[in-house]
Amino acid sequence: MTDLVLVTIPFSHYCDKARWALDRAGIPYEERAHLPLLHYLPARLAGGGKTVPVLKTPERTLCDSTDILHWVDARLPAPRRLFPDEPEARAEVVRWEERFDASLGPAARRWAYGHLLPDLENTRRLMQQNVPAAEALAVRAAYPVARALLRRGLNTNPESCARSLARLHELFDEVGAAVSGGREFLVGDRLSAADVTFAALAAPALFPDRITRWLCPRDQLPAPMRAEVDRFRATPAGAYALRLYSHHR
Ligand SMILES: N[C@@H](CCC(=O)N[C@@H](CS)C(=O)NCC(=O)O)C(=O)O
């Protein structure tokens, strides 16, 4: 029994960022997962806005993944926090995190949806997982409608997807340079919000084996997407993120 409710879109990478922080802290919560668009009402009823994750706590509702990380941190002893106390390290973590939230998250999402939406069988299966039975039924019956709405909402077209792919490569190069020489973490010598945010928001380009409950397994991806995912996995930034999934998720 828990008094925390996490409203999600189950395959959303921002939602997995929040889940990661809560799970790592051992904080129990009830996840209420919904399909995109159908998440609006539950998010609003929980006191949130248009986007998820939304974490409803007995005191207040948090409507942003970063706020959720701070909320979790406030319940952890200093050595386990994702935001270091030391001002310079903290500023660096915040800088990376804001960058990833603003740039990596949208680019990874648009690129992945651009590949997945045309893949009727896999995507319909992905969307039916982890959501209420009525929503699974609705998406089975009306996938083309859902696909058209998502395409419009996310503005996925060949040009925007190509721009997102280029953006992803730029960010992976930058992070790869920052963790060169076998560094385990982006800032300092322990896990921070910068690491969790990079790994979680890069997941749609990596399809980590650790989270196949939420995303489809890499082997099921359409061939051109799988080839690009394998290229991302082989980069220093990709290897660093996958290590974070294996050791810290
Ligand atoms: N800054 C927000 C972004 C969250 C976000 O973009 N969530 C997406 C799912 S990946 C969403 O809810 N989109 C629904 C919409 O925009 O209508 C956070 O970090 O929580």
The ligand as an SDF file (V2000), in Angstrom:
LIG
                    3D

 20 19  0  0  0  0  0  0  0  0999 V2000
    9.8110   18.5050  -19.0650 N   0  0  0  0  0  0  0  0  0  0  0  0
    8.9170   17.3980  -18.9120 C   0  0  0  0  0  0  0  0  0  0  0  0
    8.7300   16.7380  -20.2710 C   0  0  0  0  0  0  0  0  0  0  0  0
    7.8750   15.5060  -20.1990 C   0  0  0  0  0  0  0  0  0  0  0  0
    7.3330   15.0950  -21.5560 C   0  0  0  0  0  0  0  0  0  0  0  0
    7.6400   15.6890  -22.6020 O   0  0  0  0  0  0  0  0  0  0  0  0
    6.4750   14.0540  -21.5370 N   0  0  0  0  0  0  0  0  0  0  0  0
    5.8310   13.5940  -22.7560 C   0  0  0  0  0  0  0  0  0  0  0  0
    5.9480   12.0820  -22.8540 C   0  0  0  0  0  0  0  0  0  0  0  0
    7.5580   11.6070  -23.3710 S   0  0  0  0  0  0  0  0  0  0  0  0
    4.3660   13.9270  -22.7040 C   0  0  0  0  0  0  0  0  0  0  0  0
    3.7310   13.7970  -21.6880 O   0  0  0  0  0  0  0  0  0  0  0  0
    3.7930   14.3650  -23.8330 N   0  0  0  0  0  0  0  0  0  0  0  0
    2.3950   14.5900  -23.9540 C   0  0  0  0  0  0  0  0  0  0  0  0
    2.0460   15.8950  -24.6230 C   0  0  0  0  0  0  0  0  0  0  0  0
    2.9430   16.7360  -24.7690 O   0  0  0  0  0  0  0  0  0  0  0  0
    0.8950   16.0300  -24.9840 O   0  0  0  0  0  0  0  0  0  0  0  0
    9.4850   16.4410  -17.8760 C   0  0  0  0  0  0  0  0  0  0  0  0
   10.7190   16.3780  -17.7420 O   0  0  0  0  0  0  0  0  0  0  0  0
    8.7070   15.7810  -17.1800 O   0  0  0  0  0  0  0  0  0  0  0  0
  1  2  1  0
  2  3  1  0
  2 18  1  0
  3  4  1  0
  4  5  1  0
  5  6  2  0
  5  7  1  0
  7  8  1  0
  8  9  1  0
  8 11  1  0
  9 10  1  0
 11 12  2  0
 11 13  1  0
 13 14  1  0
 14 15  1  0
 15 16  2  0
 15 17  1  0
 18 19  2  0
 18 20  1  0
M  END
$$$$
